[in-house]
Amino acid sequence: VQPLQFAAIHALERHGFLLMDTLLDFFFDFSRAPFEKISPPQRLNGLHVRLANPEDLPELLTLTETAFAKHFGRYNSDPKMPAGTGTKVYQEWVRSSFTGAADWILIGEVNDQIAGYSVWKKASALEVKHSFDIARCTLAGIHPEFFGRGLYTTLTFEGMRIAHEFANHLDGPAHVSHYPVRRAMLKLGWKIAAARHSFHKWVRD
């Protein structure tokens, strides 16, 4: 639900729906900010960014479990979700990204250790049919040892480098409370285009 839809929000709350989280939708327009004019972020010493391959999946699943263990998204914040459910959701997200749900996955290695990743998707066939010229960053995971060290910013920048070859617009979500991600997106020239609340209600207890 969009934040200004007050009537809908109040109606949901009256009927037992609980607010779980708020996502910001970030948007980038290459026609307004050509990629060549974006200042590259400072890279970590020893960082190598490459495309993922199927052999990386087990290590990425392990990294995802660590990266999202204390996440505050809706899968983690719902008290009726069994412990660990949120992490399993993100692991399944990564697994499905290797089997068609993503078009490319970038991996950041520091001294030959996988420290983070970002998942990207081209416009769907239906979006192309209706002239939606867009690509998306759908998920990213950073190992806690590398939080706050600019790895997410670099992975996003490198994803933009690939995306700008075939899309003029980009979008990607960020949790409203995920301030490092928000700062990274704004630093690279992304703009906040919209916001949306997630509500949960369990129809069977």
Secondary structure, 3 states (H helix, E strand, C coil): CCCCCHHHHHHHHHCCCEEEEEEEEEEEECCCCCHHHCCCCCCCCCEEEEECCHHHHHHHHHHHHHHCCCCCCHHHHCCCCCCCHHHHHHHHHHHHHHHHHCCEEEEEEECCEEEEEEEEEECCHHHHHCCCCEEEEEEEEECHHHCCCCHHHHHHHHHHHHHCCCCCEEEEEEECCCHHHHHHHHHCCCEEEEEEEEEECCCCC
